[in-house]
Amino acid sequence: MNYNKGDLILAETLNGKNITCIVLSLFEGSEYLYCYCVDDGVYKLIYRRDIQCVLVSDFDPNFPDDKMFDLDYSFYAACYEAYNYYPTQVPFPDDDDEDED
């Protein structure tokens, strides 16, 4: 069965419960899909063998909203200010410094 990003699928969990999920990513040659579970709001890997059916094709192809993962430059600037240690000179051992006994 072919699945596409944004499809609403019905999948079976390990305890036999059916859940609805939105397909977020497809991995070529793999046995699983990366999905968002609508029932409990959790991101999950769903094995292809556990998918019962596609409920709605092309349900929400733009999920998640791009703004959800959008980080502006202020995040990187804050990280730079908090963790800005970069060694400018690294002492390398010199062969002359070692004593040969």
C-alpha positions in Angstrom: 0.0 0.0 0.0 1.3 3.5 -0.9 1.3 6.2 1.8 1.9 9.9 1.3 2.9 12.8 3.6 -0.3 14.2 5.1 -2.4 11.0 4.9 -4.6 10.2 7.9 -4.1 6.5 8.7 -5.6 4.0 11.1 -2.9 2.0 12.9 -3.0 -0.8 15.5 -0.9 -0.4 18.7 0.9 -3.3 20.6 -2.1 -3.6 23.0 -4.6 -4.0 20.1 -6.0 -0.4 20.3 -6.6 1.5 17.0 -5.2 5.0 16.7 -5.4 7.7 14.0 -2.2 9.3 12.8 -1.0 11.8 10.3 1.9 10.7 8.2 4.8 13.2 8.5 7.7 11.4 6.8 8.3 8.4 4.7 11.6 6.5 4.7 12.6 4.8 1.4 13.1 1.1 1.9 12.2 1.1 5.6 9.4 -0.7 7.5 8.1 2.3 9.3 6.6 5.8 8.9 7.1 8.9 11.2 3.6 10.0 12.3 1.8 12.4 14.6 -0.9 10.6 16.7 -4.1 12.6 16.7 -5.5 10.7 19.6 -2.8 11.5 22.2 -0.7 14.3 20.5 2.5 12.3 20.4 5.0 11.7 17.5 5.5 8.1 16.8 7.2 5.6 14.5 4.5 3.4 13.0 5.4 0.1 11.3 3.9 -0.5 7.9 2.5 -3.8 9.0 0.5 -2.1 11.8 -1.3 0.2 9.5 -4.9 -0.9 9.0 -6.0 1.5 6.3 -5.8 5.1 4.9 -8.8 6.9 6.3 -8.3 10.2 4.3 -5.7 10.7 1.6 -4.0 14.1 1.6 -5.7 14.9 4.9 -3.1 17.6 6.0 0.0 17.6 3.9 1.3 20.8 5.5 1.2 19.4 9.1 3.0 20.5 11.2 2.8 24.2 10.8 6.1 25.6 9.7 6.1 28.2 12.4 6.2 25.4 15.0 9.8 24.6 14.1 10.8 28.1 13.1 13.7 29.5 15.2 14.9 33.0 14.4 18.4 34.2 14.9 17.9 35.3 18.5 18.0 31.6 19.6 21.4 31.2 18.0 22.6 34.5 19.4 21.6 33.5 22.9 23.4 30.1 22.5 26.5 31.9 21.3 26.4 34.3 24.4 25.9 31.4 26.8 28.5 29.0 25.2 31.0 31.2 23.4 34.2 29.6 24.6 36.5 28.8 21.7 40.1 28.0 22.4 42.3 30.2 20.2 45.5 28.4 20.8 45.8 24.8 21.4 49.1 23.7 23.0 50.6 20.9 21.0 53.2 18.7 22.7 56.7 19.4 21.3 59.1 16.6 20.7 61.8 18.6 22.5 59.7 18.8 25.7 59.8 15.1 26.3 62.6 13.6 28.2 64.2 10.5 26.8 65.7 8.3 29.5 
